[in-house]
Amino acid sequence: MKDFKNSVVYQIYPKSFYDSNGDGFGDLRGVTKKLDYLKELGVDYIWLTPFYVSPQNDNGYDVADYRKIDPAYGTMEDFDELVKAAKRCDIEIMLDMVFNHTSSEHEWFKKALDGDEKYKNYYVFRKEKDGKEPTNWISKFGGSTWEKIENSNEYYLHLFDKTQPDLNWENYEVQNEIFDIVNFWIDKGVKGFRLDVINLISKPDVMVDDEIGDGRKYYTDGPRIHEYLKRLNNETFGKSEEIITVGEMSSTSIDHCIRYSNPSENELSMVFSFHHLKIDYKDGQKWSLMDFDFMSLKSILDQWQKGMQTGNGWNALFWCNHDQPRIVSRIGNDQKYHKESAKMLATTMHLLRGTPYIYQGEEIGMPNPKFDAIEDYRDVESLNYYKILKGNGVPKREILAILKSKSRDNSRTPMQWNDSIHAGFTTGTPWISTGKDYEQINVEKSLVDEDSVFHHYKKLINLRKEFDIISTGTYDSLLLNHEQIFAYTRKLGNQMLLVVNNFYGEDALFKLPEDIAIGEYNKQILISNYSDSSQDLTEFTLRPYESICYLLEKNVRI
């Protein structure tokens, strides 16, 4: 049985991973064909984003049937073969479950709109207030969270797109439907579940206007969320120690995440939180441009590491996913110091306390595609905000610069397998254009280059399995006030890791704090992104984006 604390999860966005039949869309057979590559990397789980039947208004996160595979991705037989083939590679499958909302094309919602009271109670309907929406809440994708039903005085709630009506978790029938869906996939051999925006499922009994915000304070980590998760755990995945779970937590808190992931609570294995990825949001707004705030990044990572450690919670560690721009473009340097910064970011994240997640292409350092025209974008959020910003009078050039930096499509371009047309992703026309740099940055080149970003990730994965200190050691911070360096220690028994990372393209002086005594330790470099990093730990100059992990081991007298 795998232990999620020394495991690594690889996220696949199937639509963009590998197209096995030339129709321009990635598919399940495409994943099966690339399992040898993932085995070479050394990952333990594959997290697949939704491939269920869907109108694809939100790239599959608008589910119309939770038990059927969208023909664009293949068949149930293809899925069964993927599970079996992955097991032969010692890889387990983690599925993405979207239980805050369904698609408006789901049979339940169609019946609700037809007036079937049973199914109407599956969703959140409210009567208009003073001839307007029930509340002034703002959707995550822009605009109101309420959509009026034609020829009536009622609205339905959608925290996301209007084609994604929110489910009513107050209704036990809804909960039981969801338990049946999870158990259906467990019976298929699935060993992991990622739960989409799961901390938004509990809505308040009384819904009121938010006079100072967008409404999220009323439904984030809602009043009965822990009760719902305990019941979900008890009725489904909690029956097997082999199954791991991760909850995507929107705008959450450390205290809640401790409860979500502390084993004694019987809720989830671990949590995703996103505060560390809002450090380039000007005045808290995503659709703006600013350099990342390094001191804020350090502070947030440190707070979450210490807070979750103190409360016995567990973090999912990540820089990238299908909703985030590519980290080497966002925080690193995807031009002059591409390899160095990509490796530094990998080391920083993988050696923290938690379970690392790698998003497809991150392990070869894929950058943002830097699209030049709005016609290149496909994402509903990006297209909505293009219209909103345009309506607010923002110049087109500025809007495109924002999208180039912030759009979710930055992470959704085809996986770059080789330097052939469309990066070897498809023999057809890809559903979204490939990045411009695939001839230089691709899997084929990465595998043969021993100094590649890929081989750095592979080494980090191997180290996690070799050294318990990485998976179970305690965390402490160093030099929190240093304006270029993020450094920390991990400790277990007679061992200590010293991890030192330069986040900038200029040299940075590292001085070991005087209160850390290292004289009694044997020292070695465990991993570095330069071949000749300093052997002297007490004081040295880090080169641009240099990243070093030292293993220190006490001499134990017998």
PyMOL commands that set and color helices and strands:
alter all, ss='L'
color gray80, all
select helices_A, chain A and resi 4-6+14-16+28-33+35-41+76-88+107-113+117-120+172-186+198-200+216-219+225-235+237-239+254-261+263-265+275-277+294-310+327-330+338-350+362-364+374-376+380-391+396-406+408-411+421-424+443-448+453-466+468-472
alter helices_A, ss='H'
color red, helices_A
select strands_A, chain A and resi 9-12+45-48+52-53+65-69+92-97+125-127+146-148+154-157+192-195+244-248+270-272+316-317+355-359+474-478+485-492+495-502+508-511+521-528+539-542+547-554
alter strands_A, ss='S'
color yellow, strands_A
deselect
rebuild
show_as cartoon
